[in-house]
Amino acid sequence: MMRRWAVLALLGVSCNDLPAVAPERFACVADTVAVDGAYECPASHYCANSSCTPRLNCVTDDRLGCTPESTRCELSSSADRAAVSCQPGIFTVTSTPVRDLDACPCPDGLACTALATLSTTVTDALAYPLFILPASLQPARLPVGPLGIRGEIERARTCTSPCGSEVDCGAGYTCRAATVLEGRASGGADLGRHTVGVCFPDLLTVTTTAAEQPDPGLCRTQADCTVAAGRFEGHCKAGVEVIPDHPTDPAGAGWGDHRAMLTRCVVDGQGVTEGRGCTTSAECRSGACVRNQCATLCDPADRRFCPGGCVDAEVERKTPSGDTIRDRIFVCART
């Protein structure tokens, strides 16, 4: 070490002049705590194949998302971290409600996810306190006390598919931060190393009123945005929302700047009407431009407003900063 500093001094190079190295380029030996009590990789990464790899790594050829025809976003966890990565296989379902709360059985590849009530107030309505329950925990119950958990909203317990970004989730689902409880190291600062993402449904089918939904403002059709439906009079419109990190166990840099398209009741119903021509979703009153036509938002479970049924369509929106957000929502099929 002394020889290295001597060479740098002779060359007139200081520590501040050394080039920054991206975390994923760091070499590592193991994904465990080192002798000095620290990890070799930052909290946003883990050690895989002797290099620090992003924990939310469902990426194909440097593009977000796995290959739908051959790979799926899968979860793995240990005592020191949790991570998602593309693995061989496909999902037959994205999520399903849990019927047996004690066993919490889930189809292959899906994780039993619980929505907690917290002892502290969460100011951001979109910051869902989601936790992934261990398969070995019988009966499956959230531990009251740790991580601010006070209880659970039982109607929200769902088998969900893991995700690394919004690209991994289909229409009607949003990639939200969730903390994996299985294998979590006891004691010490976890630094969000066990927080990944799950495709959580935007609207829960087991609830009976809008007030029972995790986010009462979300909608599927224009009919949802009425006082009679439990919301205010407005227009159902798709727009870009910032999806926050986990409220009590944030992944930090691992979660990053996460944004998604959500359909929400808004007062503003201005724009081009459905069926008219468009070039971007921002032009449409519904907020959805599909194949150069403003589309009507719809609910797959309710065909009253869409006789031809609903289709899963990709839409895009430019943010004020110029970024392009691509996502999937339900729209009425063209007749």
N, C-alpha and C positions, 0 to 999 in steps of 0.2 A: 504494500500500500504506500509506503514512504517513497519508493522509486516512482510510482505513478504520479504522485503529487510533485516530485522533483522535476519530472519531464514536463508536466503542465506548466510549472513555474518558468522553466527555461524557454518554453514556447510562448510565454506571455498570455496563457489562457487561464481564466478564472472559472469557478464553478458556475457562475451566472452565464458564462458564454457557451456552456455545453448545450448541444441540441436536445430539445425535449423528445422523449421517447414515448410513444403511445403505449398504454397499459397492455394491449394485446400483443405487443412485441417483447414483453418481458419474458425471460426464461424462468422456469420454476421447477421444483423437485416434487412437491406434494401439496395437496389441497388441505393442509392442516396447519395449526398454529405452530410457529417456529419457537426456538428456544427463548427468544426475547419477548414472547407473548404476542407477536404480531403475525399477520399472514403475509405470505410472499406476494400475493396478488391483491389489488385493491378490491373493495367490497363489491364493485360492479362486475368483477371477473372471478373466475375460478381456474384452478390448474388442471389442464387437460392436454395430454400428449406433450408434456414438458413445456407448455407455454400458457400464459395467462389468456384465457378465452372469455368473452362476454357471457354472463350468466343467462341473459335473455337472447339466446343465439339461434332462434328459428329463422335462419337466413339461408338462401340458396343462391350461389354464385354472386355474392355481395348484394343481393336484393332481398328485401324483407319478405318473409313468408316461406313456407315449405312448398314442395311440389305436390299439388293436390292429388295427382294421379298415382303417386308412389310413396310419398313420405308424409309424416304428420308431426306436429309439435308435441313432444313428450316431456314429462317432468321426471327429474331424478333428484334425490336429496341424500344428504349425509348429515353427520353431526355438525359439520362445519359450514355447509351451504346448501342451497337449492338452486336448480338451474333448469332451463328448458332448451331443447335442441331438436333438430329435425332427425327423425328416425324412420326406418322402413315401416310401412303400414298406412292405413287410412282410417278416418273416423266414420262410423256408420251413423252416429248422431252427435250433435254438438253439445246438447245438454238434455237432462230429463229431471223432473222433480223427484225428490226422495220420498218414498212411501213409508219405509221402515226406518224411523229415526234412531232406533237403538243399534241396528246393524249398519245402516247407511251404505247399502250395496250400490255399486256403480258399474256400468258397462266397461268393457276393456278400454283402458287408456284415459278414462275420465276420473276426476278427483271429486271427493265429497267436500263441498264448499259450504260453509256456514256464514251467515251474516250476523254479526254481533251487535249488541247494544253496549255502549261504553260508559264508563264512570265519568268521563269528561265529555264536554260538548264539542261536536264536530261542526265547525262553522261552514265548511264547504259541503253542499248537498251532494256533490258528485264523488266525495271521498268516502267510498264504501269501506267499512271495517270488515273485510272478508278474510276468512281463515280456512285453510285446507286441513281437514281432520285426518289423523293417521288411520290407516285401514285396520291396524291392530288394536285400536281403542274400542273396547266393547264394555258397556254401551258407549256409543259415540257422543261425547259431550264436550263443549268448550270449557277449558279451565277458567273458572271465575277468579279474577284477581290479576294474573299476569297480563301484560300488554294492554291494561286498561279494560279488560273484558268484564262486563257486569252480568250479561245474559245473552240470549240468542233470540232472533226472530225466526221461529221454527218454520213458518210458512215459506221462508226464503231459502231453506236448505235445498241445495241443487247439486246434481252431478254435472260437472263442467269440464270442458276440454281446456288444457293449458294453452297459453299463448305467449309470444314474445313481443307482438305488436298487433295493431288493429287488423293487419292483413290476414292474420290467422283466424279471424272470426267472421262468420257470415252475417247476413242481414238479420236484424233483431237481437244481435249480441254486441257487447262492447268489451274490449280487453281492459280489465280492471286489475289493480294491484291486489294481491292476496298473499298472506303469510302462511308458509308451510309449517305446521306444528310438529310433524314427525321428524325425529332425528335431530331436533334443535338442541344445540349444546346448552347445558345448564350453566347459568352464571356468566358473567362477563358481558362485554358490549357486543351485540350481534351485528350492529351496523346495517341492518336490513339485508343480511346475506341470505335469509330464507324467504325473502319476498320476491315473488315472480308475478306472472299474470294468468288470469283465467277468463274465458269467454263467458261472462255473466249475462243472462237474459235482460234486455231492457225493460220488459214487462213480465211480471210473474203471473202465470196462468191460474195459480191456486188462490189468489186473492180475490176479494169480491168488490172492493171499492177502490177508487183512485187514491184515497188517503192511505190505504194499506200498502201501496207501492213504495219501493225505496225512494224513487223520485216521482212524486205525484204529477209533475209537469209534463212528463213524457207522453206522447200520443202516437197513434197509428193512422188515424183518419180525421177528417174535419169534424166528424160527429163527436169525437172525443173532447173537443175544445168547447164545451158548453157547460153551463151551470148544472143542467140535468145530469151530465156525466160526472159531476163532482169536480169540475175545473171551471175556470173563468171563460167567458165568451172571447174567443180568439180564433186564430188560424193555425192549423197544424203545418209546421214548416221545418224542413231539414236545414240544419246549420252546423258549423264547426264549433265544437266544445273542447276545452282543455280538460283532459281526464287526469285528475290529481293522483299523487302517490298515496300509499297507504297512510291513514291518519295516525296510527300509533307505532308502526314499524316500517318507516319509509325506506325504499330501496335506494333513494338518492340518485346518484349518477347512473345507476343501473336502470332506473325507470325513465329518466330523461324528460324530454319535451314530448308528451304523448297527447295526441289530438284525435278526435273521432267525429263522425257525422251522426248527430242525434236528431230525432224528430220531436219537436217540442211545441207546446201551445204558446203562441206569441200574439201580441196585439197587432203587429205589423203584418198585413196581408197584401201588401203592394207587390207589383211585379206582373209579369206576363202570365195569363191564365193557362190552365192545363190544356194540352192539345195544340198550343201555339208553338211556333218555331223558337229556338234558343241556341246559344252557343256555349253558355256556362250556366251552372245551377244557380248562381247568384241572381240571374235575370228572372227566375221563375217565382211565382207566388208560393208555390209549394216547396221551393228550394231544391228541386230535383230536375235536372236536365238529362234525359235519357235518349240517346240516339237523335239528338238535335230537336227534341220536342219536350216541352214542360210536362212532366208526368204527375199523376195523381197518387198520393200516398195511400197505402191500404193496409188492412189487417188480414193476414192469411186465415184467421179463424172466423172472419165475418165477410161473406161474399155479397152482402146487400148493396154495397156501393161499387163493387167491381164484379159485374156478371161474368166477365172472362177470367176471373181469378187473379191472384197476386203472383208476381214474379220477383225473383231476387236479382236486383240490377245494381251495377256499379255506377257510382256517380263521383264527380270530382268538384272541388271548390278551391278557388284561389284565396289564400289568406291575405290580410293587409300587408304582410311582409313579402308576399310574392310566392310563398310556398304552395305547392299543389297537394291537396289532401284527397286521397282516393279511399272510398269506403263502399259498403254495400247496404242498401235499404230495400224495403218492400214497396213496389209500385204496382198500379193496376196494369194488367196485360192489355195490350192494344187489341181491339176487336175489329 
